[in-house]
């Protein structure tokens, strides 16, 4: 019986996985919005990538291959989410996979911009964001902890997102102008 | 018309993020995402910003 020749060494695989991990996490979070569950799916994807490594062709972009594998893991993970199933059918997930890869360079720049903007965000905004997204608290729970109404927290999250997007867009425009000058 | 579509998309994305979409709204969002690649791109930009960054770039470190 012949020995299967792996296209990458373990070290090279890990190096490439680290590079694309941010994009994979973002792709998974597009479908699986619970951050803790998304981390589980990311781990499953990482294991699946290692198991399927022999199917990777080194002359192809690693991200494209990895997104293809993630696509199937996402489909599998969504079976118990009725809301996600209503928005995403298999065809739409395929399109998201394609567009995600096409947008990855732009998205990575936006992530850099957002890191900058989050650094500048007022402390009380960070606290709300932390509770809602990092601790995965429901809006109702955040509202209870802050002693505010659910509606007020919804509004606040909308304002925070808008402020961050505006800040990121400004940061990117400034960066682009600097490159152009 | 374009502006109305953008507003509608913005509202649906917000509902998706906050898990408040009714079934009919979820179907409408799918229809919009499939119907125009620009809608899909905008959806991915917003979600990439709204969810991923808060978590994976270590929001915990901001709790000083």
gemmi code that builds the backbone of each chain (N, CA, C; Angstrom):
import gemmi

chains = {
    "A": [
        ("UNK", (0.844, -1.197, 0.000), (0.000, 0.000, 0.000), (0.882, 1.250, 0.000)),
        ("UNK", (0.624, 2.193, -0.899), (1.460, 3.381, -1.004), (1.203, 4.377, 0.118)),
        ("UNK", (2.212, 5.166, 0.435), (2.066, 6.196, 1.458), (1.520, 7.463, 0.808)),
        ("UNK", (0.467, 8.049, 1.435), (-0.109, 9.285, 0.876), (0.869, 10.426, 1.131)),
        ("UNK", (1.197, 11.151, 0.069), (2.129, 12.259, 0.222), (1.322, 13.526, 0.526)),
        ("UNK", (1.540, 14.109, 1.707), (0.803, 15.312, 2.098), (1.331, 16.533, 1.331)),
        ("UNK", (0.420, 17.402, 0.903), (0.856, 18.570, 0.118), (1.602, 19.609, 0.963)),
        ("UNK", (1.401, 19.594, 2.276), (2.084, 20.565, 3.148), (2.634, 19.829, 4.367)),
        ("UNK", (3.709, 20.345, 4.927), (4.173, 19.803, 6.207), (3.221, 20.304, 7.295)),
        ("UNK", (3.277, 19.680, 8.455), (2.417, 20.100, 9.562), (2.681, 21.562, 9.915)),
        ("UNK", (3.959, 21.920, 9.909), (4.325, 23.293, 10.265), (3.755, 24.298, 9.254)),
        ("UNK", (3.872, 23.939, 7.973), (3.365, 24.842, 6.939), (1.838, 24.939, 6.994)),
        ("UNK", (1.185, 23.808, 7.286), (-0.281, 23.805, 7.426), (-0.707, 24.762, 8.545)),
        ("UNK", (-0.041, 24.636, 9.703), (-0.409, 25.483, 10.851), (-0.159, 26.950, 10.503)),
        ("UNK", (0.946, 27.220, 9.842), (1.267, 28.607, 9.474), (0.162, 29.187, 8.578)),
        ("UNK", (-0.257, 28.409, 7.594), (-1.304, 28.905, 6.676), (-2.656, 29.005, 7.384)),
        ("UNK", (-2.912, 28.074, 8.281), (-4.183, 28.109, 9.018), (-4.268, 29.379, 9.868)),
        ("UNK", (-3.163, 29.733, 10.501), (-3.155, 30.952, 11.330), (-3.454, 32.174, 10.465)),
        ("UNK", (-2.890, 32.194, 9.262), (-3.101, 33.347, 8.374), (-4.576, 33.498, 7.989)),
        ("UNK", (-5.257, 32.378, 7.723), (-6.651, 32.474, 7.243), (-7.680, 32.371, 8.364)),
        ("UNK", (-7.230, 32.201, 9.597), (-8.168, 31.954, 10.687), (-9.173, 33.106, 10.885)),
        ("UNK", (-8.684, 34.340, 10.760), (-9.567, 35.492, 10.912), (-10.689, 35.466, 9.885)),
        ("UNK", (-10.322, 35.162, 8.650), (-11.330, 35.106, 7.582), (-12.309, 33.964, 7.827)),
        ("UNK", (-11.794, 32.818, 8.279), (-12.683, 31.682, 8.544), (-13.661, 32.004, 9.664)),
        ("UNK", (-13.139, 32.650, 10.704), (-14.006, 32.998, 11.844), (-15.112, 33.946, 11.378)),
        ("UNK", (-14.733, 34.931, 10.565), (-15.712, 35.881, 10.037), (-16.762, 35.186, 9.193)),
        ("UNK", (-16.315, 34.282, 8.350), (-17.240, 33.536, 7.491), (-18.212, 32.724, 8.339)),
        ("UNK", (-17.690, 32.057, 9.345), (-18.548, 31.232, 10.209), (-19.538, 32.116, 10.961)),
        ("UNK", (-19.047, 33.258, 11.446), (-19.935, 34.146, 12.202), (-21.031, 34.766, 11.340)),
        ("UNK", (-20.806, 34.766, 10.036), (-21.862, 35.242, 9.141), (-23.101, 34.357, 9.290)),
        ("UNK", (-22.862, 33.089, 9.573), (-23.964, 32.130, 9.655), (-24.316, 31.742, 11.083)),
        ("UNK", (-23.320, 31.668, 11.924), (-23.518, 31.182, 13.302), (-23.222, 32.339, 14.227)),
        ("UNK", (-24.257, 33.020, 14.692), (-23.985, 34.283, 15.363), (-23.641, 34.168, 16.840)),
        ("UNK", (-23.838, 33.009, 17.387), (-23.428, 32.808, 18.764), (-21.913, 32.610, 18.750)),
        ("UNK", (-21.186, 33.539, 19.370), (-19.725, 33.511, 19.252), (-19.117, 32.240, 19.854)),
        ("UNK", (-19.732, 31.726, 20.907), (-19.181, 30.507, 21.498), (-19.391, 29.307, 20.575)),
        ("UNK", (-20.570, 29.281, 19.978), (-20.850, 28.192, 19.042), (-19.952, 28.322, 17.799)),
        ("UNK", (-19.742, 29.578, 17.385), (-18.884, 29.813, 16.219), (-17.464, 29.318, 16.490)),
        ("UNK", (-16.991, 29.486, 17.720), (-15.652, 28.990, 18.063), (-15.611, 27.470, 17.949)),
        ("UNK", (-16.711, 26.809, 18.368), (-16.765, 25.345, 18.240), (-16.702, 24.938, 16.770)),
        ("UNK", (-17.463, 25.680, 15.951), (-17.468, 25.356, 14.515), (-16.077, 25.601, 13.930)),
        ("UNK", (-15.428, 26.681, 14.365), (-14.077, 26.975, 13.855), (-13.125, 25.828, 14.205)),
        ("UNK", (-13.268, 25.304, 15.401), (-12.421, 24.163, 15.783), (-12.726, 22.950, 14.902)),
        ("UNK", (-14.028, 22.728, 14.653), (-14.400, 21.599, 13.777), (-13.815, 21.798, 12.376)),
        ("UNK", (-13.858, 23.047, 11.905), (-13.312, 23.336, 10.570), (-11.809, 23.072, 10.557)),
        ("UNK", (-11.113, 23.488, 11.611), (-9.660, 23.297, 11.669), (-9.316, 21.808, 11.631)),
        ("UNK", (-10.089, 21.019, 12.382), (-9.858, 19.569, 12.389), (-10.150, 18.991, 10.998)),
        ("UNK", (-11.281, 19.455, 10.405), (-11.657, 18.954, 9.073), (-10.587, 19.299, 8.043)),
        ("UNK", (-10.022, 20.493, 8.154), (-8.974, 20.905, 7.208), (-7.769, 19.967, 7.331)),
        ("UNK", (-7.411, 19.644, 8.559), (-6.255, 18.761, 8.763), (-6.541, 17.365, 8.189)),
        ("UNK", (-7.773, 16.881, 8.441), (-8.126, 15.547, 7.949), (-8.180, 15.495, 6.421)),
        ("UNK", (-8.570, 16.644, 5.833), (-8.734, 16.669, 4.373), (-7.516, 17.238, 3.661)),
        ("UNK", (-6.430, 17.395, 4.395), (-5.264, 18.080, 3.818), (-4.794, 17.451, 2.513)),
        ("UNK", (-4.946, 16.146, 2.405), (-4.446, 15.508, 1.182), (-5.225, 15.955, -0.068)),
        ("UNK", (-6.414, 16.568, 0.145), (-7.188, 17.047, -1.017), (-6.766, 18.458, -1.449)),
        ("UNK", (-5.893, 19.079, -0.644), (-5.460, 20.447, -0.981), (-4.375, 20.406, -2.055)),
        ("UNK", (-4.549, 21.268, -3.039), (-3.524, 21.372, -4.091), (-2.721, 22.639, -3.816)),
        ("UNK", (-1.431, 22.498, -3.540), (-0.630, 23.645, -3.077), (-0.603, 24.841, -4.028)),
        ("UNK", (-0.901, 24.634, -5.293), (-0.876, 25.781, -6.210), (-2.189, 26.566, -6.171)),
        ("UNK", (-3.170, 26.079, -5.396), (-4.434, 26.826, -5.236), (-4.346, 27.697, -3.990)),
        ("UNK", (-5.082, 28.815, -3.957), (-5.076, 29.634, -2.729), (-5.607, 28.826, -1.534)),
        ("UNK", (-4.893, 28.892, -0.449), (-5.283, 28.123, 0.749), (-6.648, 28.577, 1.258)),
        ("UNK", (-6.881, 29.907, 1.208), (-8.149, 30.436, 1.735), (-9.345, 29.869, 0.974)),
        ("UNK", (-9.204, 29.776, -0.363), (-10.329, 29.268, -1.165), (-10.667, 27.837, -0.746)),
        ("UNK", (-9.624, 27.038, -0.600), (-9.831, 25.645, -0.190), (-10.456, 25.593, 1.214)),
        ("UNK", (-9.912, 26.405, 2.115), (-10.393, 26.393, 3.504), (-11.854, 26.844, 3.576)),
        ("UNK", (-12.234, 27.846, 2.808), (-13.631, 28.306, 2.803), (-14.560, 27.222, 2.266)),
        ("UNK", (-14.060, 26.480, 1.285), (-14.854, 25.376, 0.737), (-15.164, 24.340, 1.812)),
        ("UNK", (-14.162, 24.022, 2.609), (-14.362, 23.054, 3.699), (-15.290, 23.663, 4.762)),
        ("UNK", (-15.057, 24.931, 5.100), (-15.878, 25.614, 6.112), (-17.339, 25.650, 5.695)),
        ("UNK", (-17.567, 25.817, 4.415), (-18.924, 25.844, 3.856), (-19.721, 24.618, 4.319)),
        ("UNK", (-19.105, 23.440, 4.225), (-19.820, 22.220, 4.611), (-20.003, 22.121, 6.125)),
        ("UNK", (-19.021, 22.589, 6.849), (-19.159, 22.562, 8.314), (-20.279, 23.502, 8.758)),
        ("UNK", (-20.387, 24.646, 8.087), (-21.442, 25.610, 8.413), (-22.810, 25.007, 8.106)),
        ("UNK", (-22.918, 24.353, 6.956), (-24.187, 23.698, 6.607), (-24.579, 22.708, 7.691)),
        ("UNK", (-23.611, 21.950, 8.147), (-23.857, 20.943, 9.171), (-24.288, 21.606, 10.486)),
        ("UNK", (-23.628, 22.693, 10.845), (-23.872, 23.329, 12.145), (-25.204, 24.067, 12.187)),
        ("UNK", (-25.757, 24.380, 11.007), (-26.970, 25.198, 10.960), (-28.259, 24.381, 11.034)),
        ("UNK", (-28.115, 23.067, 11.086), (-29.321, 22.241, 10.993), (-30.324, 22.537, 12.097)),
        ("UNK", (-29.822, 22.993, 13.246), (-30.755, 23.223, 14.359), (-31.178, 24.686, 14.471)),
        ("UNK", (-30.833, 25.503, 13.503), (-31.195, 26.914, 13.579), (-32.219, 27.260, 12.503)),
        ("UNK", (-33.468, 27.356, 12.921), (-34.541, 27.603, 11.957), (-34.392, 28.963, 11.285)),
        ("UNK", (-33.998, 29.947, 12.073), (-33.885, 31.306, 11.530), (-32.805, 31.355, 10.441)),
        ("UNK", (-31.650, 30.747, 10.723), (-30.571, 30.725, 9.742), (-31.006, 29.988, 8.488)),
        ("UNK", (-31.750, 28.888, 8.690), (-32.203, 28.120, 7.523), (-33.122, 28.946, 6.648)),
        ("UNK", (-33.899, 29.822, 7.271), (-34.817, 30.650, 6.482), (-34.055, 31.647, 5.613)),
        ("UNK", (-32.954, 32.170, 6.138), (-32.186, 33.145, 5.356), (-31.260, 32.437, 4.371)),
        ("UNK", (-30.560, 31.420, 4.853), (-29.523, 30.799, 4.019), (-29.936, 29.420, 3.536)),
        ("UNK", (-30.133, 29.305, 2.239), (-30.223, 27.966, 1.669), (-28.822, 27.629, 1.132)),
        ("UNK", (-28.669, 26.441, 0.602), (-27.324, 26.009, 0.180), (-26.763, 26.914, -0.919)),
        ("UNK", (-27.637, 27.335, -1.814), (-27.195, 28.204, -2.912), (-26.643, 29.526, -2.378)),
        ("UNK", (-27.334, 30.085, -1.382), (-26.869, 31.374, -0.844), (-25.563, 31.197, -0.060)),
        ("UNK", (-25.426, 30.098, 0.649), (-24.164, 29.857, 1.356), (-23.013, 29.756, 0.349)),
        ("UNK", (-23.282, 29.107, -0.782), (-22.247, 29.010, -1.828), (-21.864, 30.410, -2.312)),
        ("UNK", (-22.852, 31.263, -2.510), (-22.556, 32.635, -2.970), (-21.782, 33.410, -1.916)),
        ("UNK", (-22.178, 33.229, -0.658), (-21.459, 33.913, 0.426), (-19.997, 33.466, 0.437)),
        ("UNK", (-19.773, 32.177, 0.251), (-18.407, 31.652, 0.227), (-17.598, 32.348, -0.868)),
        ("UNK", (-18.187, 32.459, -2.049), (-17.484, 33.076, -3.183), (-17.221, 34.555, -2.923)),
        ("UNK", (-18.245, 35.257, -2.452), (-18.078, 36.703, -2.227), (-17.131, 36.969, -1.057)),
        ("UNK", (-17.181, 36.098, -0.056), (-16.298, 36.295, 1.094), (-14.846, 36.238, 0.658)),
        ("UNK", (-14.562, 35.286, -0.211), (-13.184, 35.182, -0.699), (-12.813, 36.424, -1.521)),
        ("UNK", (-13.743, 36.867, -2.358), (-13.468, 38.038, -3.199), (-13.248, 39.294, -2.357)),
        ("UNK", (-13.944, 39.372, -1.224), (-13.879, 40.589, -0.397), (-12.807, 40.519, 0.686)),
        ("UNK", (-12.112, 39.397, 0.795), (-11.268, 39.195, 1.968), (-10.214, 40.310, 2.157)),
        ("UNK", (-9.577, 40.743, 1.084), (-8.557, 41.790, 1.220), (-9.185, 43.066, 1.781)),
        ("UNK", (-10.337, 43.431, 1.229), (-11.043, 44.622, 1.723), (-11.459, 44.437, 3.186)),
        ("UNK", (-11.977, 43.263, 3.502), (-12.442, 43.021, 4.864), (-11.284, 43.070, 5.863)),
        ("UNK", (-10.126, 42.578, 5.440), (-8.975, 42.609, 6.348), (-8.581, 44.062, 6.648)),
        ("UNK", (-8.641, 44.918, 5.638), (-8.355, 46.349, 5.869), (-9.375, 46.943, 6.828)),
        ("UNK", (-10.624, 46.546, 6.656), (-11.673, 47.068, 7.540), (-11.472, 46.589, 8.975)),
        ("UNK", (-10.982, 45.359, 9.110), (-10.718, 44.858, 10.469), (-9.649, 45.704, 11.149)),
        ("UNK", (-8.613, 46.058, 10.374), (-7.553, 46.914, 10.934), (-8.138, 48.256, 11.368)),
        ("UNK", (-8.996, 48.802, 10.499), (-9.623, 50.088, 10.803), (-10.474, 49.976, 12.065)),
        ("UNK", (-11.185, 48.870, 12.191), (-12.051, 48.695, 13.357), (-11.262, 48.539, 14.650)),
        ("UNK", (-10.118, 47.870, 14.552), (-9.275, 47.757, 15.756), (-8.932, 49.155, 16.258)),
        ("UNK", (-8.566, 50.007, 15.286), (-8.251, 51.395, 15.615), (-9.458, 52.081, 16.258)),
        ("UNK", (-10.641, 51.868, 15.660), (-11.849, 52.569, 16.136), (-12.309, 52.038, 17.492)),
        ("UNK", (-12.191, 50.741, 17.693), (-12.592, 50.178, 18.987), (-11.692, 50.722, 20.089)),
        ("UNK", (-10.416, 50.899, 19.756), (-9.487, 51.493, 20.736), (-9.960, 52.862, 21.194)),
        ("UNK", (-10.619, 53.568, 20.286), (-11.036, 54.939, 20.603), (-12.452, 55.014, 21.200)),
        ("UNK", (-13.112, 53.865, 21.268), (-14.514, 53.863, 21.701), (-14.625, 54.166, 23.200)),
        ("UNK", (-15.631, 54.951, 23.626), (-15.804, 55.224, 25.054), (-16.005, 53.932, 25.857)),
        ("UNK", (-15.549, 53.955, 27.083), (-15.569, 52.767, 27.939), (-16.973, 52.159, 28.075)),
        ("UNK", (-17.994, 53.013, 28.252), (-19.334, 52.444, 28.461), (-19.852, 51.742, 27.196)),
        ("UNK", (-19.414, 52.192, 26.019), (-19.778, 51.499, 24.780), (-19.118, 50.120, 24.754)),
        ("UNK", (-17.851, 50.094, 25.139), (-17.131, 48.813, 25.137), (-17.794, 47.816, 26.075)),
        ("UNK", (-18.287, 48.335, 27.185), (-18.924, 47.459, 28.169), (-20.179, 46.813, 27.566)),
        ("UNK", (-20.986, 47.628, 26.879), (-22.206, 47.101, 26.252), (-21.844, 46.054, 25.192)),
        ("UNK", (-20.863, 46.404, 24.386), (-20.438, 45.506, 23.312), (-19.870, 44.211, 23.902)),
        ("UNK", (-19.118, 44.355, 24.952), (-18.534, 43.174, 25.586), (-19.636, 42.240, 26.093)),
        ("UNK", (-20.606, 42.813, 26.773), (-21.688, 41.995, 27.323), (-22.489, 41.312, 26.212)),
        ("UNK", (-22.779, 42.096, 25.171), (-23.642, 41.562, 24.116), (-22.911, 40.531, 23.250)),
        ("UNK", (-21.666, 40.820, 22.869), (-20.997, 39.953, 21.887), (-19.943, 39.031, 22.487)),
        ("UNK", (-19.084, 39.544, 23.355), (-18.050, 38.674, 23.920), (-18.645, 37.710, 24.933)),
        ("UNK", (-19.585, 38.207, 25.769), (-20.235, 37.323, 26.739), (-21.501, 36.687, 26.175)),
        ("UNK", (-21.860, 37.093, 24.949), (-23.043, 36.546, 24.259), (-24.316, 36.656, 25.104)),
        ("UNK", (-24.454, 37.773, 25.831), (-25.684, 38.012, 26.590), (-26.786, 38.458, 25.636)),
        ("UNK", (-28.013, 38.108, 25.952), (-29.127, 38.584, 25.130), (-29.304, 40.085, 25.369)),
        ("UNK", (-30.011, 40.726, 24.449), (-30.303, 42.153, 24.624), (-31.052, 42.372, 25.937)),
        ("UNK", (-31.975, 41.450, 26.225), (-32.772, 41.567, 27.451), (-31.878, 41.513, 28.697)),
        ("UNK", (-30.904, 40.607, 28.652), (-30.004, 40.457, 29.800), (-29.119, 41.706, 29.958)),
        ("UNK", (-28.618, 42.205, 28.837), (-27.790, 43.424, 28.889), (-28.627, 44.560, 29.474)),
        ("UNK", (-29.868, 44.666, 28.992), (-30.759, 45.727, 29.466), (-30.981, 45.613, 30.974)),
        ("UNK", (-31.168, 44.376, 31.435), (-31.394, 44.159, 32.866), (-30.168, 44.593, 33.673)),
        ("UNK", (-28.982, 44.217, 33.172), (-27.752, 44.551, 33.902), (-27.486, 46.050, 33.911)),
        ("UNK", (-27.867, 46.694, 32.812), (-27.634, 48.148, 32.735), (-28.801, 48.957, 33.310)),
        ("UNK", (-29.856, 48.232, 33.701), (-31.087, 48.871, 34.188), (-31.661, 49.840, 33.148)),
        ("UNK", (-31.692, 49.340, 31.920), (-32.292, 50.121, 30.841), (-33.316, 49.237, 30.141)),
        ("UNK", (-34.123, 49.857, 29.267), (-35.135, 49.075, 28.557), (-34.479, 48.300, 27.412)),
        ("UNK", (-35.158, 47.234, 26.950), (-34.651, 46.470, 25.806), (-34.488, 47.378, 24.592)),
        ("UNK", (-35.494, 48.213, 24.384), (-35.456, 49.117, 23.234), (-34.260, 50.055, 23.290)),
        ("UNK", (-33.964, 50.540, 24.497), (-32.824, 51.464, 24.636), (-31.516, 50.761, 24.289)),
        ("UNK", (-31.407, 49.487, 24.677), (-30.178, 48.745, 24.364), (-30.086, 48.458, 22.864)),
        ("UNK", (-31.222, 48.123, 22.256), (-31.237, 47.946, 20.791), (-30.742, 49.221, 20.111)),
        ("UNK", (-31.276, 50.336, 20.548), (-30.893, 51.625, 19.955), (-29.397, 51.883, 20.156)),
        ("UNK", (-28.934, 51.599, 21.358), (-27.534, 51.841, 21.678), (-26.619, 50.988, 20.793)),
        ("UNK", (-26.983, 49.702, 20.616), (-26.175, 48.822, 19.763), (-26.163, 49.324, 18.326)),
        ("UNK", (-27.309, 49.803, 17.871), (-27.369, 50.345, 16.507), (-26.450, 51.560, 16.390)),
        ("UNK", (-26.507, 52.438, 17.412), (-25.659, 53.642, 17.392), (-24.174, 53.261, 17.412)),
        ("UNK", (-23.831, 52.286, 18.235), (-22.431, 51.867, 18.334), (-21.949, 51.325, 16.985)),
        ("UNK", (-22.774, 50.474, 16.377), (-22.376, 49.907, 15.078), (-22.203, 51.007, 14.040)),
        ("UNK", (-23.145, 51.940, 14.015), (-23.051, 53.033, 13.046), (-21.799, 53.853, 13.287)),
        ("UNK", (-21.520, 54.150, 14.564), (-20.341, 54.970, 14.886), (-19.063, 54.250, 14.474)),
        ("UNK", (-19.025, 52.949, 14.721), (-17.826, 52.188, 14.355), (-17.644, 52.131, 12.837)),
        ("UNK", (-18.759, 51.916, 12.132), (-18.652, 51.852, 10.675), (-18.211, 53.190, 10.103)),
        ("UNK", (-18.776, 54.248, 10.656), (-18.406, 55.582, 10.177), (-16.923, 55.850, 10.449)),
        ("UNK", (-16.485, 55.516, 11.655), (-15.084, 55.697, 12.028), (-14.178, 54.879, 11.109)),
        ("UNK", (-14.572, 53.629, 10.848), (-13.753, 52.760, 10.002), (-13.683, 53.304, 8.577)),
        ("UNK", (-14.820, 53.771, 8.079), (-14.825, 54.327, 6.716), (-13.911, 55.548, 6.623)),
        ("UNK", (-13.960, 56.384, 7.669), (-13.109, 57.580, 7.686), (-11.632, 57.172, 7.731)),
        ("UNK", (-11.330, 56.198, 8.570), (-9.953, 55.716, 8.719), (-9.444, 55.173, 7.377)),
        ("UNK", (-10.297, 54.401, 6.688), (-9.886, 53.816, 5.404), (-9.707, 54.901, 4.343)),
        ("UNK", (-10.605, 55.886, 4.367), (-10.493, 56.980, 3.388), (-9.207, 57.762, 3.624)),
        ("UNK", (-8.888, 58.024, 4.899), (-7.645, 58.738, 5.227), (-6.428, 57.929, 4.784)),
        ("UNK", (-6.473, 56.629, 5.055), (-5.350, 55.759, 4.684), (-5.175, 55.746, 3.177)),
        ("UNK", (-6.297, 55.703, 2.476), (-6.254, 55.677, 1.020), (-5.694, 56.995, 0.472)),
        ("UNK", (-6.109, 58.116, 1.093), (-5.629, 59.436, 0.658), (-4.121, 59.553, 0.877)),
        ("UNK", (-3.638, 58.987, 1.991), (-2.201, 59.050, 2.278), (-1.402, 58.268, 1.239)),
        ("UNK", (-1.937, 57.110, 0.855), (-1.262, 56.294, -0.157), (-1.239, 57.045, -1.489)),
        ("UNK", (-2.352, 57.739, -1.787), (-2.481, 58.455, -3.057), (-1.626, 59.699, -3.145)),
        ("UNK", (-1.302, 60.315, -1.978), (-0.581, 61.598, -2.028), (0.925, 61.404, -2.169)),
    ],
    "B": [
        ("UNK", (-35.695, 55.187, -4.828), (-35.980, 53.739, -4.820), (-34.792, 52.994, -4.242)),
        ("UNK", (-33.601, 53.365, -4.743), (-32.362, 52.735, -4.288), (-32.193, 52.965, -2.775)),
        ("UNK", (-32.497, 54.209, -2.374), (-32.342, 54.563, -0.964), (-33.311, 53.756, -0.102)),
        ("UNK", (-34.528, 53.568, -0.608), (-35.518, 52.779, 0.137), (-35.050, 51.348, 0.318)),
        ("UNK", (-34.459, 50.805, -0.782), (-33.927, 49.440, -0.706), (-32.824, 49.350, 0.332)),
        ("UNK", (-31.936, 50.360, 0.337), (-30.836, 50.350, 1.295), (-31.362, 50.388, 2.717)),
        ("UNK", (-32.379, 51.223, 2.922), (-32.947, 51.331, 4.266), (-33.578, 50.004, 4.692)),
        ("UNK", (-34.269, 49.396, 3.713), (-34.902, 48.111, 4.025), (-33.838, 47.065, 4.365)),
        ("UNK", (-32.763, 47.055, 3.548), (-31.690, 46.095, 3.791), (-31.052, 46.348, 5.154)),
        ("UNK", (-30.820, 47.610, 5.455), (-30.215, 47.974, 6.737), (-31.080, 47.456, 7.900)),
        ("UNK", (-32.388, 47.641, 7.767), (-33.312, 47.188, 8.812), (-33.298, 45.671, 8.954)),
        ("UNK", (-33.245, 44.980, 7.811), (-33.241, 43.518, 7.858), (-31.931, 42.995, 8.444)),
        ("UNK", (-30.822, 43.637, 8.087), (-29.527, 43.208, 8.634), (-29.516, 43.437, 10.145)),
        ("UNK", (-30.055, 44.559, 10.551), (-30.127, 44.833, 11.994), (-30.954, 43.748, 12.687)),
        ("UNK", (-32.080, 43.391, 12.078), (-32.922, 42.332, 12.644), (-32.192, 41.003, 12.694)),
        ("UNK", (-31.412, 40.737, 11.655), (-30.635, 39.494, 11.620), (-29.615, 39.488, 12.763)),
        ("UNK", (-28.939, 40.613, 12.922), (-27.919, 40.709, 13.973), (-28.513, 40.567, 15.359)),
        ("UNK", (-29.667, 41.161, 15.537), (-30.272, 41.153, 16.867), (-31.266, 40.016, 17.060)),
        ("UNK", (-31.326, 39.137, 16.050), (-32.168, 37.943, 16.136), (-33.633, 38.274, 16.371)),
        ("UNK", (-34.085, 39.305, 15.693), (-35.487, 39.707, 15.852), (-36.278, 39.551, 14.550)),
        ("UNK", (-35.668, 38.917, 13.541), (-36.355, 38.783, 12.251), (-37.558, 37.846, 12.360)),
        ("UNK", (-38.690, 38.301, 11.839), (-39.829, 37.401, 11.686), (-39.551, 36.512, 10.467)),
        ("UNK", (-40.279, 35.414, 10.351), (-40.043, 34.480, 9.234), (-40.116, 35.187, 7.881)),
        ("UNK", (-41.136, 36.023, 7.738), (-41.314, 36.704, 6.448), (-40.141, 37.643, 6.158)),
        ("UNK", (-39.644, 38.286, 7.196), (-38.483, 39.180, 7.024), (-37.231, 38.378, 6.668)),
        ("UNK", (-37.083, 37.210, 7.272), (-35.927, 36.357, 6.954), (-35.968, 35.961, 5.475)),
        ("UNK", (-37.160, 35.640, 4.992), (-37.293, 35.274, 3.571), (-36.997, 36.468, 2.676)),
        ("UNK", (-37.450, 37.636, 3.101), (-37.203, 38.855, 2.325), (-35.696, 39.159, 2.274)),
        ("UNK", (-35.015, 38.953, 3.398), (-33.566, 39.174, 3.423), (-32.886, 38.221, 2.440)),
        ("UNK", (-33.289, 36.968, 2.453), (-32.699, 35.998, 1.520), (-32.916, 36.443, 0.079)),
        ("UNK", (-34.132, 36.894, -0.199), (-34.472, 37.353, -1.553), (-33.559, 38.516, -1.966)),
        ("UNK", (-33.350, 39.458, -1.044), (-32.518, 40.629, -1.360), (-31.059, 40.225, -1.554)),
        ("UNK", (-30.572, 39.319, -0.724), (-29.167, 38.908, -0.828), (-28.911, 38.142, -2.118)),
        ("UNK", (-29.900, 37.362, -2.526), (-29.741, 36.589, -3.760), (-29.949, 37.453, -5.004)),
        ("UNK", (-30.738, 38.505, -4.821), (-31.130, 39.299, -5.986), (-30.084, 40.287, -6.458)),
        ("UNK", (-29.154, 40.662, -5.599), (-28.198, 41.704, -5.973), (-26.888, 41.457, -5.214)),
        ("UNK", (-25.820, 41.264, -5.980), (-24.518, 40.982, -5.358), (-24.077, 42.117, -4.439)),
        ("UNK", (-24.475, 43.347, -4.766), (-24.085, 44.483, -3.904), (-24.724, 44.368, -2.525)),
        ("UNK", (-25.951, 43.864, -2.495), (-26.604, 43.652, -1.192), (-25.841, 42.612, -0.384)),
        ("UNK", (-25.437, 41.561, -1.062), (-24.701, 40.492, -0.380), (-23.373, 41.027, 0.158)),
        ("UNK", (-22.679, 41.807, -0.671), (-21.394, 42.379, -0.230), (-21.597, 43.283, 0.988)),
        ("UNK", (-22.648, 44.084, 0.951), (-22.915, 44.995, 2.064), (-23.235, 44.210, 3.342)),
        ("UNK", (-24.009, 43.170, 3.165), (-24.349, 42.293, 4.280), (-23.074, 41.708, 4.908)),
        ("UNK", (-22.169, 41.232, 4.057), (-20.930, 40.624, 4.564), (-20.053, 41.669, 5.248)),
        ("UNK", (-20.008, 42.872, 4.692), (-19.201, 43.939, 5.332), (-19.743, 44.249, 6.729)),
        ("UNK", (-21.054, 44.400, 6.800), (-21.640, 44.773, 8.087), (-21.450, 43.655, 9.106)),
        ("UNK", (-21.719, 42.422, 8.685), (-21.569, 41.320, 9.632), (-20.126, 41.120, 10.047)),
        ("UNK", (-19.226, 41.262, 9.091), (-17.809, 41.085, 9.419), (-17.397, 42.102, 10.475)),
        ("UNK", (-17.914, 43.305, 10.337), (-17.606, 44.350, 11.322), (-18.353, 44.108, 12.622)),
        ("UNK", (-19.628, 43.816, 12.500), (-20.489, 43.849, 13.676), (-20.229, 42.704, 14.640)),
        ("UNK", (-19.917, 41.556, 14.104), (-19.795, 40.409, 14.994), (-18.359, 40.022, 15.273)),
        ("UNK", (-17.626, 39.840, 14.202), (-16.323, 39.212, 14.354), (-15.344, 40.049, 15.152)),
        ("UNK", (-15.299, 41.312, 14.841), (-14.277, 42.146, 15.458), (-14.451, 42.259, 16.954)),
        ("UNK", (-15.688, 42.358, 17.370), (-15.920, 42.495, 18.796), (-15.350, 41.301, 19.550)),
        ("UNK", (-15.470, 40.166, 18.919), (-15.055, 38.962, 19.615), (-13.581, 38.650, 19.403)),
        ("UNK", (-13.192, 38.496, 18.148), (-11.908, 37.839, 17.905), (-10.724, 38.780, 18.080)),
        ("UNK", (-10.947, 40.043, 18.146), (-9.798, 40.907, 18.409), (-9.727, 41.247, 19.878)),
        ("UNK", (-10.329, 40.396, 20.680), (-10.111, 40.457, 22.114), (-10.737, 41.659, 22.782)),
        ("UNK", (-12.055, 41.745, 22.692), (-12.729, 42.864, 23.349), (-12.435, 42.860, 24.848)),
        ("UNK", (-12.134, 41.678, 25.387), (-11.861, 41.596, 26.826), (-10.700, 42.512, 27.223)),
        ("UNK", (-9.765, 42.688, 26.314), (-8.609, 43.505, 26.671), (-8.980, 44.980, 26.827)),
        ("UNK", (-10.170, 45.319, 26.320), (-10.595, 46.716, 26.459), (-11.230, 46.979, 27.823)),
        ("UNK", (-11.447, 45.917, 28.575), (-12.098, 46.096, 29.888), (-11.045, 46.452, 30.927)),
        ("UNK", (-10.649, 47.668, 30.918), (-9.596, 48.081, 31.844), (-10.191, 48.808, 33.027)),
    ],
}
model = gemmi.Model(1)
for chain_id, residues in chains.items():
    chain = gemmi.Chain(chain_id)
    for i, (resn, *xyz) in enumerate(residues, 1):
        res = gemmi.Residue()
        res.name, res.seqid = resn, gemmi.SeqId(i, " ")
        for name, pos in zip(("N", "CA", "C"), xyz):
            atom = gemmi.Atom()
            atom.name, atom.element = name, gemmi.Element(name[0])
            atom.pos, atom.b_iso = gemmi.Position(*pos), 0.0
            res.add_atom(atom)
        chain.add_residue(res)
    model.add_chain(chain)
structure = gemmi.Structure()
structure.add_model(model)
structure.setup_entities()
